């Protein structure tokens, strides 16, 4: 399978605190990979390194054959290939739903207003938010905001979607509506890397589960292995606490 992201010997430290230690793994085109593990295990930092929101301390991140950590690599251009969905939505509060999904297309991809709006409406319809195009973020529920954030990311036509605990800030009844959208994206063959605590969701949609603990990858494999028959004691202990 064609590798879209290939991470080699990645390290990241904040001062003396080592957050990622010799991380090696890859994501293939069309693959859905879920990163699981306790808070502080390095999952979100790994995602942020891939998007260069954090600068790794060492190692390589190969994206479509190019090492994005080379000093002459165009960071802004790299980010246009990756759709990032945060746990805190990060919508522009002064713009309505449609404008939130249009402004990046116009500024970064240099699309016309008409083209950007047409593209935004397509994805807002997919996530079920096309009826709210004139609403401001303050008028939306958490689940609705997150669906707009997903539509905004998709509007940039990314090669890979990165999700950083997209349901962790939501009320339980709103989690389902966001996971439903993500299931659809997975079914449609999107390449997705998801940091999540939703184990049942991970079991359903992931091609591969990566379990991280204390900055290292402890175990990875299909959900049937990692979630049902884990090999490592650390994985077993984590799942025992999580799946109660």
N, C-alpha and C positions, 0 to 999 in steps of 0.2 A: 504493500500500500504506500501511496505517496505521502511522505512526511511533510506536514505544513510547518510544524514547530518541532525542533530537536534541541533539547536542553542538555548540555554537557558540563559536568563537574561544576555546577553553579553554587556559588557561595554568596551570602549576604550577611554583613554584620552592621549593627548600630553601635558604634563605640566598641566596647569589649564584649557586647552581647551578640553571639553568633545565632542568627535566626534561620539561615539555610546552610546546610553542610553537604557539599558534594552531591548535589541533586542531579540525577540523570533520568530523563524520560522524554518521550516524544508524543505528538498528537498527529494522527493521520487525517487526510482529507475525508470529510464526512463522518468522522468519529465523534462520539459523545463521551467525554471523560469527566468523571466526578471525583473531586478531591475531598476527602473526608479526614477527620481528626479533631482532637480537642482544640479549644481556643488557645492560641499561642503556639500552635505546632508549625506555623510557617506557610499555611495554605494561601492566605490573602497576600502575603509578601511575595510569594512565588508568582501569583497572578499579576501583581503590580510591577514586578521585574519584567515580565513578558511584554507588558505595555509600556515599559520604561518610565513608569511613574516613580519607580525606585531604581537606582543604579546599582547593579550587582557589584560585589566586592571582587569576584573572580569567576572564571568559567566562560562559557559561550552560550549564546542563544541563537540558534540558526533558524531563520525564518525564510521559507522558500529558497533555501540554499545560500542565504547571505547571513553572516554574523552581524546581528544588529548592534553589537557592542563595539564594533569598529568605530574609531573616533570620527571618521568621515561619513558615517551612516546618517541619513536624513531621518531624524526622530519624528518630525511632524508628519512626514509622508508615511512612515511606518505605522503610526497610530491610525491613519485613515483605513488601514487594512483590518483593524481590530475593533469590534464593537464591544464597549465596556458597559456593563450594567452594575451599578453600585447598590449596596444595601440601603443607602440613604437617598436614592432617587437622583439627586443632583440636577433637578429641573431648574429652568430659569423662571423664577416666581413672577417676574414682570412681563413675561410673554404668555400668550394663550397656548393651548395644546398644539395647534397647527404650527405656530411660529417656533415652538420648541423643537419641532421635527424638521423645520425648514432652514433655520439659521445656519446650522453646521454645513448643510449641503451647499448653501450659497457661498459661505465664507471659505470653506476648505476645498470643496469639490468644484467650485466656480459654476454651479448650475444656475440657470435662470430661475426667477421666482416661480414661473408657471411650471417648469419641469420639476422643481423641488417640491412644490405643493402637490402635484400629481403623484409623485413618488411617496411622499409622506402619507397621503390619503390611502394609498394602497396598503401600507403597513399598519396604519391606524385601524383600518377595517379588519385586518387579520387579527389584531389583538383586541378587537371589540370596542375601540374607543373613537370610532369615526363620528359618533353622534355628539362628542364632547369637544369638537375642534375649537370652539370659541371660549371654552372654560379656562380659567386660570388655575394653576396648581393648588391654590388655597381652597378651591371649591371642590376638590377631588378627594376621594378616600385614598388610603395608602396603597391598596391594591390597584386602584385606577392610575395613580401616579406611577407605579412600577410598570404597568402595562404601557403607559406613554413612554417611559424611559426605554423600554424594550423596542418600541416602534421607532423611537429616535435613533437608537443604535442601528437597527436594521435599515433605516433610510440612507445610511452611509454606505450601503452595499459592502459590508465587511466580509473578509474571507473566513474569519474566525470570530465567534461570539464568546466573550469572557463574562461570566456571571460571578460576582463576589457576594455570596450569601444573599441572594436577591429577595428572600422571604423573611429574613431574620428580624426586620423592623416592622413586620405586618402583624395585625391581629389574626388569630387562628382562622377566622372565617374568611379572611381575605387571601390566605395562603393558596387555597385551591385554585382561585381564578388566575393567579400568576403561573402556577405549576401547569395549568391546562394549556396556557400559551406556550410554555417551554416544551411541553410534550409534543405539541404540534410542530414546533421548529425542529425538534429531534426527528420526528417522523418524516419531515420533508428533506432530511439529509444534510442539515446545516452542521458545520463543524463547531462543536461547543466544548468549552472547558468551564466546568461549574464547581465552585466551592459551595458546599451545601451541608446542612445538618438534617435534611429531609431524607432519611434512609430508605423509606418505601419508594419515594420518587427516584432516588438513585438506582435502586434495584430494578425499577421498571424501564428507565430510559438509557442508562449508561451501557456503553459497549465495554467500558473498562472502569474499574474503581481503583483509585490510588489513595492508600492510607498513609498519612504523614504523622510523625510524632517527634517532637523536639528537633525540628529542622531537617529531618531525614525522611526518605521514603522507606517505610518499613515493609510494605507489601503492596503488590498491585496484580490485577488480573480481572477476569470477568466477574460480575456480581455474584454468580453462583458459587464462585470460589471464595472471594474476599468476604462477602457478607454472610454466606451460609456455612462454608467450611474453611475458615481462616487457618493459616498455618502458624503464624507467630503469636506468642503469648500476649504481646502488646496489643495486637489487633483484637484478640479474643476479649481482653480486659476492656478495651474501648467499647466494643459492641455490647458487652454485658451491661455496661453503664448506660449506653445510649438506647438500647432496644427494650428497656424495661417497660 
